[in-house]
């Protein structure tokens, strides 16, 4: 079932909304630099902060859509996250798995391709953003609390792989 | 004729973006993303709260830097884009000054900040006032208009520093007032470094 997209504009403030959620545009420079910032702040848990914030805020977006559209099957609910990922311009993903976990492959990735454009290949995976996004997607699909799923990036376009791969396990 | 702000805002505000068949948004010579403001504001709040006192300046600088480089590179793409050329450039009669006016109309139209130039000494100093900007909604302490600081610095560099891409880091932007701090508007001042 394709994601229903309702773009609206507040004529007074010019704020933009997608399906009722305030959204704003940035570029790969922004997300790459936010990622580098959290990498530089590893000693204070920077990557975990980014993952947690993405999981919590995206989960609210997915749950809201699922509720408003009365979706019931795990597949339909998971598809909400997968399609939002592409609508947001974050890339193209293939998702497999069940409530015990699974795997997500990125065929295209805004963050990874942006990182490569900006700095070239990195020694290790850096897509903390998508780890949080995938955790939110699985949580919403199987109606589990936030932080149920631990997501690990095991292959990375930014680190030279042709596709990125994320392993999802219950934590 | 100089840039007619309302006309530009209304024209640019109609534009919506979403991912193509690859889930990407290639526009303005960059890859664009569209993200919930709740995510951006919560991240800024949490990362600033987590930083010990001796690292808060580094984290703040990192948030501004992300917006600055985004603004500098994307800004160049915007002011050379077909839409800017169609909507803004026909009204440009005062060179860089009008291009900056067009840029702040774009900031308003695209939901970054309902903002405009209130003082401009070309190449030296610019004062911006913003009456609505998404970072004012976020939690935290102190002035938190990191994005508008970075974007203002970027566009002043694009207008008055060496031509792209050699003009980076020529100017700096300080925030002096903020809705998030109880002021009626955000105020941002760009000066030479």
HADDOCK unambig.tbl for C-alpha pairs under 7 A between the chains (distance, minus, plus):
assign (segid A and resid 13 and name CA) (segid B and resid 114 and name CA) 6.54 0.50 0.50
assign (segid A and resid 13 and name CA) (segid B and resid 132 and name CA) 6.75 0.50 0.50
assign (segid A and resid 14 and name CA) (segid B and resid 108 and name CA) 6.45 0.50 0.50
assign (segid A and resid 14 and name CA) (segid B and resid 109 and name CA) 5.70 0.50 0.50
assign (segid A and resid 14 and name CA) (segid B and resid 110 and name CA) 6.90 0.50 0.50
assign (segid A and resid 14 and name CA) (segid B and resid 111 and name CA) 5.38 0.50 0.50
assign (segid A and resid 15 and name CA) (segid B and resid 111 and name CA) 4.46 0.50 0.50
assign (segid A and resid 16 and name CA) (segid B and resid 111 and name CA) 6.07 0.50 0.50
assign (segid A and resid 21 and name CA) (segid B and resid 36 and name CA) 6.53 0.50 0.50
assign (segid A and resid 22 and name CA) (segid B and resid 36 and name CA) 5.70 0.50 0.50
assign (segid A and resid 22 and name CA) (segid B and resid 37 and name CA) 5.72 0.50 0.50
assign (segid A and resid 23 and name CA) (segid B and resid 34 and name CA) 6.26 0.50 0.50
assign (segid A and resid 23 and name CA) (segid B and resid 35 and name CA) 5.24 0.50 0.50
assign (segid A and resid 23 and name CA) (segid B and resid 36 and name CA) 4.27 0.50 0.50
assign (segid A and resid 23 and name CA) (segid B and resid 37 and name CA) 5.26 0.50 0.50
assign (segid A and resid 24 and name CA) (segid B and resid 34 and name CA) 5.46 0.50 0.50
assign (segid A and resid 24 and name CA) (segid B and resid 35 and name CA) 5.62 0.50 0.50
assign (segid A and resid 24 and name CA) (segid B and resid 36 and name CA) 6.54 0.50 0.50
assign (segid A and resid 24 and name CA) (segid B and resid 37 and name CA) 6.37 0.50 0.50
assign (segid A and resid 24 and name CA) (segid B and resid 111 and name CA) 6.36 0.50 0.50
assign (segid A and resid 24 and name CA) (segid B and resid 112 and name CA) 6.81 0.50 0.50
assign (segid A and resid 25 and name CA) (segid B and resid 32 and name CA) 6.58 0.50 0.50
assign (segid A and resid 25 and name CA) (segid B and resid 33 and name CA) 5.53 0.50 0.50
assign (segid A and resid 25 and name CA) (segid B and resid 34 and name CA) 4.49 0.50 0.50
assign (segid A and resid 25 and name CA) (segid B and resid 35 and name CA) 6.51 0.50 0.50
assign (segid A and resid 26 and name CA) (segid B and resid 32 and name CA) 5.72 0.50 0.50
assign (segid A and resid 26 and name CA) (segid B and resid 33 and name CA) 5.40 0.50 0.50
assign (segid A and resid 26 and name CA) (segid B and resid 34 and name CA) 6.51 0.50 0.50
assign (segid A and resid 26 and name CA) (segid B and resid 70 and name CA) 6.95 0.50 0.50
assign (segid A and resid 27 and name CA) (segid B and resid 30 and name CA) 6.33 0.50 0.50
assign (segid A and resid 27 and name CA) (segid B and resid 31 and name CA) 5.50 0.50 0.50
assign (segid A and resid 27 and name CA) (segid B and resid 32 and name CA) 4.20 0.50 0.50
assign (segid A and resid 27 and name CA) (segid B and resid 33 and name CA) 5.59 0.50 0.50
assign (segid A and resid 27 and name CA) (segid B and resid 70 and name CA) 5.89 0.50 0.50
assign (segid A and resid 27 and name CA) (segid B and resid 74 and name CA) 7.00 0.50 0.50
assign (segid A and resid 28 and name CA) (segid B and resid 30 and name CA) 6.70 0.50 0.50
assign (segid A and resid 28 and name CA) (segid B and resid 31 and name CA) 5.33 0.50 0.50
assign (segid A and resid 28 and name CA) (segid B and resid 32 and name CA) 6.19 0.50 0.50
assign (segid A and resid 29 and name CA) (segid B and resid 66 and name CA) 6.78 0.50 0.50
assign (segid A and resid 29 and name CA) (segid B and resid 69 and name CA) 6.26 0.50 0.50
assign (segid A and resid 29 and name CA) (segid B and resid 70 and name CA) 4.90 0.50 0.50
assign (segid A and resid 30 and name CA) (segid B and resid 66 and name CA) 4.70 0.50 0.50
assign (segid A and resid 30 and name CA) (segid B and resid 67 and name CA) 5.94 0.50 0.50
assign (segid A and resid 30 and name CA) (segid B and resid 70 and name CA) 5.16 0.50 0.50
assign (segid A and resid 33 and name CA) (segid B and resid 66 and name CA) 5.15 0.50 0.50
assign (segid A and resid 34 and name CA) (segid B and resid 66 and name CA) 6.26 0.50 0.50
assign (segid A and resid 37 and name CA) (segid B and resid 62 and name CA) 6.12 0.50 0.50
assign (segid A and resid 49 and name CA) (segid B and resid 47 and name CA) 6.83 0.50 0.50
assign (segid A and resid 50 and name CA) (segid B and resid 43 and name CA) 6.46 0.50 0.50
assign (segid A and resid 53 and name CA) (segid B and resid 39 and name CA) 6.41 0.50 0.50
assign (segid A and resid 53 and name CA) (segid B and resid 42 and name CA) 6.61 0.50 0.50
assign (segid A and resid 53 and name CA) (segid B and resid 43 and name CA) 5.95 0.50 0.50
assign (segid A and resid 54 and name CA) (segid B and resid 39 and name CA) 6.24 0.50 0.50
assign (segid A and resid 57 and name CA) (segid B and resid 38 and name CA) 6.49 0.50 0.50
assign (segid A and resid 57 and name CA) (segid B and resid 39 and name CA) 5.49 0.50 0.50
assign (segid A and resid 86 and name CA) (segid B and resid 19 and name CA) 5.36 0.50 0.50
assign (segid A and resid 86 and name CA) (segid B and resid 23 and name CA) 3.82 0.50 0.50
assign (segid A and resid 86 and name CA) (segid B and resid 24 and name CA) 6.67 0.50 0.50
assign (segid A and resid 87 and name CA) (segid B and resid 18 and name CA) 4.93 0.50 0.50
assign (segid A and resid 87 and name CA) (segid B and resid 19 and name CA) 4.53 0.50 0.50
assign (segid A and resid 87 and name CA) (segid B and resid 23 and name CA) 6.28 0.50 0.50
assign (segid A and resid 88 and name CA) (segid B and resid 18 and name CA) 6.13 0.50 0.50
assign (segid A and resid 88 and name CA) (segid B and resid 19 and name CA) 6.12 0.50 0.50
assign (segid A and resid 88 and name CA) (segid B and resid 33 and name CA) 5.65 0.50 0.50
assign (segid A and resid 88 and name CA) (segid B and resid 34 and name CA) 4.73 0.50 0.50
assign (segid A and resid 88 and name CA) (segid B and resid 35 and name CA) 6.30 0.50 0.50
assign (segid A and resid 89 and name CA) (segid B and resid 18 and name CA) 6.27 0.50 0.50
assign (segid A and resid 89 and name CA) (segid B and resid 19 and name CA) 4.43 0.50 0.50
assign (segid A and resid 89 and name CA) (segid B and resid 23 and name CA) 5.06 0.50 0.50
assign (segid A and resid 89 and name CA) (segid B and resid 24 and name CA) 4.23 0.50 0.50
assign (segid A and resid 89 and name CA) (segid B and resid 25 and name CA) 5.23 0.50 0.50
assign (segid A and resid 89 and name CA) (segid B and resid 32 and name CA) 6.64 0.50 0.50
assign (segid A and resid 89 and name CA) (segid B and resid 33 and name CA) 4.89 0.50 0.50
assign (segid A and resid 89 and name CA) (segid B and resid 34 and name CA) 6.45 0.50 0.50
assign (segid A and resid 90 and name CA) (segid B and resid 23 and name CA) 6.11 0.50 0.50
assign (segid A and resid 90 and name CA) (segid B and resid 24 and name CA) 6.07 0.50 0.50
assign (segid A and resid 90 and name CA) (segid B and resid 33 and name CA) 6.45 0.50 0.50
assign (segid A and resid 91 and name CA) (segid B and resid 22 and name CA) 6.17 0.50 0.50
assign (segid A and resid 91 and name CA) (segid B and resid 23 and name CA) 4.17 0.50 0.50
assign (segid A and resid 91 and name CA) (segid B and resid 24 and name CA) 5.38 0.50 0.50
assign (segid A and resid 92 and name CA) (segid B and resid 22 and name CA) 5.62 0.50 0.50
assign (segid A and resid 92 and name CA) (segid B and resid 23 and name CA) 4.96 0.50 0.50
assign (segid A and resid 108 and name CA) (segid B and resid 22 and name CA) 6.47 0.50 0.50
assign (segid A and resid 110 and name CA) (segid B and resid 24 and name CA) 6.45 0.50 0.50
assign (segid A and resid 110 and name CA) (segid B and resid 31 and name CA) 6.78 0.50 0.50
